[in-house]
Amino acid sequence: MPRANPQERRRKLEEKQARIKAELQRLNAREQQAERKRDTRRKILLGARVLDRIARGELAEAEVKADMERFLERDRDRALFDLPPRAVQSTPSG
């Protein structure tokens, strides 16, 4: 069987490398997506637990709301908890 010339061998190896790189990117994307789903699920369950504790009277709603007041910065997030928009802070020009 005749040997492939160096240019042909290089081309085949580069194609193989490109296929492997694409497969690694797909694998990484799947892993990242799975981790995002796990993170979202944890947040949902944590939120459900906090709401359950509030409903049972084990946790003061005012305390949670005050904590959210300090924690949330984006106005659209604050609106979900009936919190007022953040005051726009002007920066001194100089």
N, C-alpha and C positions, 0 to 999 in steps of 0.2 A: 504494500500500500504506500503510495507516494506521500511524502510529508507536505503539509500545507506550507505555503510560503509565509515568511514572517508577517507580512501585512495582513494576510487572511487570518492567521492565528491571532494577531492583535485585535482584529475586528471582532472575531468570535468571543474572545475573552472580555472585550469591552461590552459586548451585548450581554454576556452572562453577568458581568458586574452590574450593569444597569438593571437587569431583572432582579438580582439579589437586593440591590438598593431599594427598588420599588416595593419589593416584598417586605423589607424591614420597615419602610415607611408605613405600609398598611398595618403591619403588626403593632408598631408604636401608636398609631392612631387608634386602633382598637383598644389597646391597653389604656390610653388616656381617656377614651370615651367611657370605658368600664369604671375607671376611677372617679370620673365626674358623676356618673350615675350613683356610685356608692356614696360619694360626698353629699349629693342631693338627698338621697334616701336618709342618711344620718341626720341631716338638717330637718327634714320633714318629721322624722320620729322625735327628735329633740323638741321641736316646736309643739308637736302633739302632746308630749309629756308636760311641757310647761302649761299649755292650755288646760290640760286635765287637772293639774295641781291647782290652777287658779279656780277652776270650776268646783273643786272639792274644798276650797278655802284653805289649802295648805300653803298657798303662796299669794301674796297680796298683788292684785292687778296693778295698783298704783306703783308699787315697787318695780314691777316689770316694765311698765310704761315709762317710768323715770329712767330706767336703765336704757331703754330703747331711745329715749330722747337724747341721751348722751352718745349712744353708739351710732345711730343712723345719721348719715350726712346728706345723701341724695334726697331731693324733695319727693321724687316719685316713690321711694321706699318709705319715707316718713308719712306720706299720704295713706299708705296701707294701714297705718296704726293711728290714723286721725291725729297726727302731729302736725303742727304748723311748719311751713317751710323755714329753712335756715335763713337767718338774716344774712344778706350779702355783705361781706366785709370788704371795705375798700382798702386798697394798699396805698400807702403814702408815696407820692411821686417825688423824685428828688433828683 
